[in-house]
Amino acid sequence: DHLACVNAFDEWIGSTNRRRTCADLNLSHAAMQDVARARTQLRKRLEEAGFSPGSPAANAREDNDDFVRCVLVAGLFPNVARVGVASGRTRVLNNRGVEVAVHPSGVDAAFRDDVDGDPRGSSTTARRTFSGGPETGLLVYQEEVTTSKTFIRDTTPVPDASVLLFGGEIGVDHASASVSVAVGRSSAAGGGGASRFTFRAPPE
């Protein structure tokens, strides 16, 4: 969702007829203008704080989607969810280990139907359905909302490495050849323990 918004803004800002672009893409011209003003203000604040040189070099990696995904993890952590397939059904677990659903208004909502319809229920299929994104079972999200069920909104697939780099405390288990990262408080046993995402890391 975040990258889709970035792409839509880039399309608008580079257009010679911005109102027509908004009409074609079903965007709000006023909203795009608000984003442009906020972007200018943020850039000015970064320059004043010494974080941005105010030159084209500052945007050297703006076209690197994986870099942008890492920035999203750094900014939104611990709002990270894990996608998996159990008994042929897709499950999305938030950072407390509670099952949630991707909000149907989001770009990534479609992957649930793709996997649910696969009788094999393979995790490979679950990853493959993140069209255009890296092969990963992790989503970073903006917020949780609860209506008929708990949904996560404004989601973007992110690589495992980004959570290891910009997430919480890392643990290494040599016996199981795995690493884990703390992502929140567990909902089990009253939420007293840390919730962790574990990744296989076989020695090579």
N, C-alpha and C positions, 0 to 999 in steps of 0.2 A: 504493500500500500504506500509506504513512504517513497519508494523509488518511482512508483507510478505518478505520485504527486510531483516529484522532481522533474520527471520527463514531461509532464503536462506543462509545468511552469516554463521549462526550457523551450518548449514548442511555442508557447505564448510570447516569451520575451524575445525570441528570434524572428517572430512573424512581422511581416510588413503591414498586415491588416489584422490587428489583434482582436478586434471585435468579431470579425468573421471567424477567426480561429476559435474563439470562445463558443460561438454558435455551432461550429462544426464538432467541437469536442464536448459540448454540453457543460461548459464552464461558466462561472460568474466572472465577468470582466472586473467588477468592483472588488471581488475577492482576490483576483490576480494582482490588482493594483495595491491592495493591502499587503500582500505577500512581498511585493517588490519594495514597498516602503520599509517593511520590517527587516527585510534582507539588508537594505542600505544602512539602517540604524545599527543592526548587529555587526556589520562589517566595520562601521565607524567605531563602535565600542571595542572591538577586537584590536583595531589599530591603536586606539588610545591606550589600551592595556599592554601593548607591545607584543601581542600574540600574532598579529598579521602585519607583514611588511607593506601592505597597501600596493602591491605590485602583482602582475600576472603570475608570478612564481607561486603566489599563495594558492592558486587554483590548479596547480600542476597535476593533482590527482582527482580532479572533479569528475573525470570520465571513468574512473576505476570503481566499479560497483562494489567489489569486495572491500575496498578501503572505506567506502561510504557505509557499508554494512557494519564494519568494525566501529565506526564512529557512532552508529546507532546503538550498538551494544554498550559502548562506554557511557552514552548519555541516558539510556533507558534501563540499564541493569538496576535491580534484579528482575525486571519484567521480562522473563524468558520462559517460554513454554517448550515442552518436548512432545514430538509427534511419534507415535508408534502404532503398530498393528498387532492386535491380540485377538485370536479366534476369528480372523477375517474381518475385524472391525477396527476402523481407525479410532485411536484415542489421543486426545490432546490433554496433557497434564501441565498445570501451571507450576510456578516455582515452589508451591507448597505441597505438590503431589496430588492436587485436587483436579478431577476431570472438568474441563471447560470445553467450550465450542468456539470456533472461529466465527465471528459475526458475519451473517450472510451478506452484508453490504460490502465486505472486503474482497480484494482480488484473490486472496488465498483460500477463500471459503470453498472454491470449486474442487480442491483436491480431496475433500472428504468423500464426495460422491464418487470420484474416480476410484478411490481405494475400496470403498464399501462395495462397489460393484465388481471387484476382482475376487473370484472364488478362491484364488490361491492365497490372498491376503499377505503378499510378500512385502517385506520392508523396502525392497528395492523399488517396487511400484510406488510406495508412499513417498519416497524421495523423488522419484522421477516426475511425479505430478506437480512439483514446484517448478512450473515452466519458467525458464529464463533465470532461475536462481541456482546457487550452488547445490550440490547433492548433500543435503543435510536434513536432520530431523528436528532442527531447532527453529523457533520463531521468536523474534523480539516483538513486543507489543506495547502500545501506548497506554491502554487502560483496560480494566475489567468493569463490565456492567452486568447487573443481574435483573432479568425480567422473568420470563418463563423458565430460564436457565441462566447460568453464568457464561457470559461471552467475553472473549478478548477482542478488542477493536484495534484497527490500524496496525496490522501485522506485516512483518517482512522476514523471509527466511534468512538465516545467518549461518556462517560456517562454524563448525565446532571450535576451531582455533581461536575465533574472536571471543568466545565466552571464556576459554582458558586464559587468554591474554588480558581481558578487561573485566573478568568476573570476580568472584570471591576467592576465598582461601582454597588453594590447590592441595589435594592429598594424593599420594602415590602408594599403590599397593603392588609390590613386586610379585607377590605370590599369585595374584590373579592377572598380572600384566595389564593393569588398568590405572587410569588417573581419574580423579573426581574433582569437582569444583562446587563450593558451597553457593547456593543460589537463593536461599531463603530459610524460613522456619518451617519445619515439617508439621503437617496437620495431625500426624499420628501422636497418640499419647499426650494429647493436650497441647501439641505444638512445642514441646520442650526441646526437641532435637533439631539439628540443622538438616535441611533438605539439600540433597546433592545430586548433580548429574554426573553419571559415570561414563567414561569413554575407554574403549579398548586401546591399549598401547603396547602391542607385542614388541619385544626387543628384536632389533635387527643388527 
